């Protein structure tokens, strides 16, 4: 089994060293099975909230290496970078068309 929950309660999104968004709201915790024979479980925490369309566009258009999402939880914080391949701009375009 993986380590315990981080108890994430918020996230900040940075482009370079500039914080451009903070997300805090509902948190969902999910335990998923990914290796039945070893009886290991994957624990996922999802923090939900909203950001403005212009901020979302800045994130989607930024170089993936410069975007960091900082998740805050009970034991401090954890940084995650955007994956090299993502389709965030498609999500922004869909939201703009609504």
BALUM-379642 format. One record per residue (C-alpha): residue number from 1; residue in one letter; x, y, z. Coordinates in pm, 1 decimal. Layout:
# BALUM-379642
[atom NUM; "A"; [X; Y; Z]]
...
This chain:
# BALUM-379642
[atom 1; "X"; [0.0; 0.0; 0.0]]
[atom 2; "X"; [123.8; 352.2; -75.6]]
[atom 3; "X"; [177.2; 608.3; 195.4]]
[atom 4; "X"; [-119.6; 772.1; 360.4]]
[atom 5; "X"; [-326.2; 1058.3; 232.8]]
[atom 6; "X"; [-163.3; 1401.5; 195.5]]
[atom 7; "X"; [-500.2; 1560.6; 286.7]]
[atom 8; "X"; [-470.4; 1818.3; 9.2]]
[atom 9; "X"; [-687.6; 2124.7; 69.6]]
[atom 10; "X"; [-570.9; 2374.5; -193.4]]
[atom 11; "X"; [-344.0; 2426.7; -492.2]]
[atom 12; "X"; [-154.7; 2720.5; -641.7]]
[atom 13; "X"; [-56.0; 2741.2; -1006.7]]
[atom 14; "X"; [267.6; 2913.7; -1103.0]]
[atom 15; "X"; [414.5; 3021.1; -1434.3]]
[atom 16; "X"; [780.5; 3062.3; -1354.3]]
[atom 17; "X"; [787.9; 3223.5; -1009.4]]
[atom 18; "X"; [457.3; 3409.7; -1053.7]]
[atom 19; "X"; [152.5; 3262.2; -879.9]]
[atom 20; "X"; [-132.9; 3314.9; -1122.6]]
[atom 21; "X"; [-413.4; 3112.1; -964.1]]
[atom 22; "X"; [-523.1; 2953.8; -638.4]]
[atom 23; "X"; [-775.0; 2671.8; -626.3]]
[atom 24; "X"; [-948.4; 2568.6; -307.1]]
[atom 25; "X"; [-1284.8; 2410.0; -274.4]]
[atom 26; "X"; [-1421.8; 2059.4; -266.3]]
[atom 27; "X"; [-1165.6; 1779.9; -224.1]]
[atom 28; "X"; [-1234.1; 1428.3; -345.8]]
[atom 29; "X"; [-1028.0; 1130.7; -230.8]]
[atom 30; "X"; [-1033.3; 813.8; -441.1]]
[atom 31; "X"; [-876.0; 474.7; -373.9]]
[atom 32; "X"; [-822.0; 284.6; -698.5]]
[atom 33; "X"; [-689.5; -66.7; -752.0]]
[atom 34; "X"; [-399.1; -90.9; -993.1]]
[atom 35; "X"; [-221.0; -410.8; -891.5]]
[atom 36; "X"; [-455.1; -677.5; -758.7]]
[atom 37; "X"; [-193.3; -953.1; -724.6]]
[atom 38; "X"; [34.3; -735.0; -507.8]]
[atom 39; "X"; [-266.2; -584.9; -328.6]]
[atom 40; "X"; [-135.3; -232.3; -386.6]]
[atom 41; "X"; [-367.8; 65.9; -409.9]]
[atom 42; "X"; [-335.2; 401.6; -572.3]]
[atom 43; "X"; [-460.7; 697.9; -369.4]]
[atom 44; "X"; [-571.8; 1005.6; -561.5]]
[atom 45; "X"; [-675.9; 1342.3; -418.8]]
[atom 46; "X"; [-854.3; 1596.5; -639.1]]
[atom 47; "X"; [-909.1; 1957.5; -533.6]]
[atom 48; "X"; [-1181.1; 2136.6; -731.7]]
[atom 49; "X"; [-1242.4; 2504.1; -791.2]]
[atom 50; "X"; [-1259.8; 2757.3; -1071.8]]
[atom 51; "X"; [-1020.0; 2993.3; -1246.2]]
[atom 52; "X"; [-1090.7; 3261.8; -1503.7]]
[atom 53; "X"; [-1072.9; 3191.1; -1876.0]]
[atom 54; "X"; [-780.6; 3431.9; -1931.8]]
[atom 55; "X"; [-581.6; 3264.2; -1654.9]]
[atom 56; "X"; [-659.8; 2922.0; -1801.5]]
[atom 57; "X"; [-543.6; 3046.2; -2141.7]]
[atom 58; "X"; [-212.5; 3169.9; -1993.0]]
[atom 59; "X"; [-153.8; 2828.8; -1835.5]]
[atom 60; "X"; [-242.8; 2641.3; -2154.1]]
[atom 61; "X"; [-18.7; 2858.7; -2373.4]]
[atom 62; "X"; [281.6; 2863.3; -2136.5]]
[atom 63; "X"; [580.3; 2636.0; -2189.7]]
[atom 64; "X"; [500.2; 2319.5; -1996.1]]
[atom 65; "X"; [837.8; 2336.8; -1819.1]]
[atom 66; "X"; [748.2; 2671.6; -1663.5]]
[atom 67; "X"; [411.1; 2564.6; -1514.5]]
[atom 68; "X"; [408.5; 2424.6; -1160.9]]
[atom 69; "X"; [107.2; 2319.0; -958.8]]
[atom 70; "X"; [174.3; 2332.7; -584.0]]
[atom 71; "X"; [-59.8; 2117.3; -375.3]]
[atom 72; "X"; [-90.3; 2211.0; -6.6]]
[atom 73; "X"; [-185.0; 1948.6; 248.3]]
[atom 74; "X"; [-149.8; 1845.7; 607.5]]
[atom 75; "X"; [223.4; 1776.5; 574.2]]
[atom 76; "X"; [327.4; 2083.6; 374.1]]
[atom 77; "X"; [328.1; 2104.5; -3.0]]
[atom 78; "X"; [414.3; 1900.8; -312.6]]
[atom 79; "X"; [502.3; 2046.3; -653.7]]
[atom 80; "X"; [394.9; 1887.0; -983.9]]
[atom 81; "X"; [487.6; 2006.4; -1331.5]]
[atom 82; "X"; [262.7; 1987.3; -1634.8]]
[atom 83; "X"; [324.5; 1685.9; -1856.9]]
[atom 84; "X"; [506.3; 1757.3; -2181.4]]
[atom 85; "X"; [198.6; 1662.6; -2383.6]]
[atom 86; "X"; [-131.9; 1809.1; -2276.4]]
[atom 87; "X"; [-442.7; 1943.0; -2448.0]]
[atom 88; "X"; [-530.0; 2226.6; -2213.0]]
[atom 89; "X"; [-572.9; 2474.7; -2498.2]]
[atom 90; "X"; [-854.6; 2257.3; -2636.4]]
[atom 91; "X"; [-1034.3; 2282.7; -2301.7]]
[atom 92; "X"; [-990.4; 2662.9; -2306.0]]
[atom 93; "X"; [-1126.7; 2686.7; -2661.7]]
[atom 94; "X"; [-1426.8; 2475.5; -2564.0]]
[atom 95; "X"; [-1497.5; 2701.1; -2266.1]]
[atom 96; "X"; [-1462.7; 3013.2; -2483.1]]
[atom 97; "X"; [-1717.0; 2878.2; -2730.9]]
[atom 98; "X"; [-1983.0; 2820.1; -2464.5]]
